[in-house]
């Protein structure tokens, strides 16, 4: 039986969690990043396809390589962030299905079907990106997910020689709460949902 989380846990994951654009000068250790990925990989994906691939841009040199591909509004906050995660989707994720989903020939569902591959990689890689945000918050990190970058440049620099295509970026670290704006409005239930 699974118990409901505590109010403090809901606060950390949802109610008090915010998208951060300013960061404390605190390191995110490699061990924390390894733990983060181990948690992300536990989240469900269709046929356990797990297409997401991660590059954690942490060093000054790596950030300088990323900088030209960021939109103007994303440059300063990314250079200040302890880590910028590049989340990509492996377009040949199905090659790993004999290991990841061994009880049937799931590879044959995708081989030679480029539209199905792209759709599945994007859907499930994005799902894993959501897991990354929630797992990071559970580990005490703050997140700043973003679009606003040149995917072709990022792919050529960080995924060269692979079948991975970038999906989105997410700054990670310990946010500076004094720089937060008020939370933007959210929809009411009836505006976005129905119970049938």
N, C-alpha and C positions, 0 to 999 in steps of 0.2 A: 504494500500500500504506500502511495506517495503522499506525503504531508504537504499542506499548503505552506509556502515560504512565510517567513516573518515579515512584519511591516517594514522592518529595517532593510530586509533584502529587497522588497519591492521598491523602497525608496532609492536604494543604490542602483538597481537595474533600470528603473523607469521614472518614478516620480521626481527624484532629485537629479537624475542623470541629464546631462545637457551636451550639445555639440560645442566643443571647445575650439577657440581660435587663438588663444594665448596660453602659454605654458610656463610652468615652474622649471627652474634649472635643476632638474632631477633626472638621473639616468634611469632608463628602463633596461634592466639586465638581460643578457642573453638567456639566462635560465627562465625568466618570466616569459620571454617570447617563445621559448620551446614549450613551456607549459600551456601558453595560449594556443599554439597550434594543436597540441595534443587534445585540448578541449574541443576546438573547432571540428576536428576530425571525428568526434563522437556523434555529432549532429547528423540526423538522417538526410540522405539524398536519394533520388530515385535509383533503384538497383545498386545502391551504395557506390554510385559512379564517381563521386568525390573529385570533380574537375578542377577545383580551386587550387591555385599555386600562389605562393607568397614570396615576395622579396621584401625584406625589412631594411629600408634605407636608413642607416644609422650614422655612419661616419661622415665627417665633413666632406671628404672627397666624393663619396657617393651622392650626397645631397647636391653638390655642385654639378654632378652629372645630370641629376634630375631637374635642377632649377630651370634650364632653358625650355623645358617642356611644360612648365606650369603656367596657367593663366596668371595675369598680373595680380589678381586678388588672392591667389593662393600661394604666391612665392614667399612672402615674409613669414607667414604663420608656419609654413612647412619648413623653412630654414631654422625657425626657432624650436619646432617640435623635437623632442628627443628621438622619435622614430616616425618615418612615413612608411606605412605598409602599402606596397603595390599588390593589389589582388588581381590575378590573371586567371584565365580559364584555359585549360589544356584542351586543344581541339582534337587530340588523340586520346582522350580519357578512356575510350572504350577498349583500348589495347590492354588496359589493366583490369578489365572486368573478369577475366578468368581467375585472377587472384581475389578480387574484391567481392565478386558475386559468383562463387564457384559452383553453385548447385544447378546452374543451367547455362546454356550458351548465349549469354546476354550480349557478347561481342557482336554476334550476327545481327542483332537488332539495329546496329549502327553502321557497321562497315559498308562503305559505298553509298551512304545516305547523308550527303553534306548538310542538307537543311535540318534534318533531325539531329545531327551532331551539334550544329551551331545552336539550335534552340535548347537542347538539353544541357549543353555546356553553360550557356548563359543563364538559364533558369536556376540550375543547381549551384553554379559558381556564385551567383548573387545570393542565393539562400545561405551558402557558406559564409559569404560576407556579412550577412546579418548575424550569423552565429559568432563571427569574430568580434563584432561590436558587443554583443551580450557577454561573451566570455571575457573580453577585456574589462568590461565593467565589473564582472564578478571577481576579477583578480585585483580590483582597485585602481585600474587605469581609466583614464578619460579618453574620449575618441573625438576625432574631427573628420568624418567621412566627406569626400568631395569628388565631384566631377571636375571639369575645368582644367583639362590637361590635353596634351597632344598624344593620343594613343600610339600613333605610328612611330613617333620619336621615342616614346617609352619602350615600346616593343623592340625596336632596333637596338636600344642601349641595354636594356635589362633582360630581355628574353631572346636575344640573338641566338640563332641556331636551334631554337626550340619550336614546338607547336603551340606555344602559349600566347594568348592575346590578352592585353590588359583590359580590365573591367572597370575598376574604380580605385581610388586612393583613400587611405584612412590614416590621418595623423594619430599617433598614440603617445601618451605620457601622462603627466599629472597636471591637470588644467589649473589655470589661474582664475579662480571663481570671481575675483574682483573685476575681471574684464567682461563678464557675461552680460548680455542684454537681457531684458525681460523675456520670458518664454513666449514664443509666438502662439497665437490662438490655435486650438484644435477643434475638429468637428465634434458634434454631438452624435450619439449612437444612431439616431434616426436619419441623420444626413448621409450615413455611409453604410448602414447595415439593415438587414431585414431578418426576421426569424420566421420561417415558414412551417 
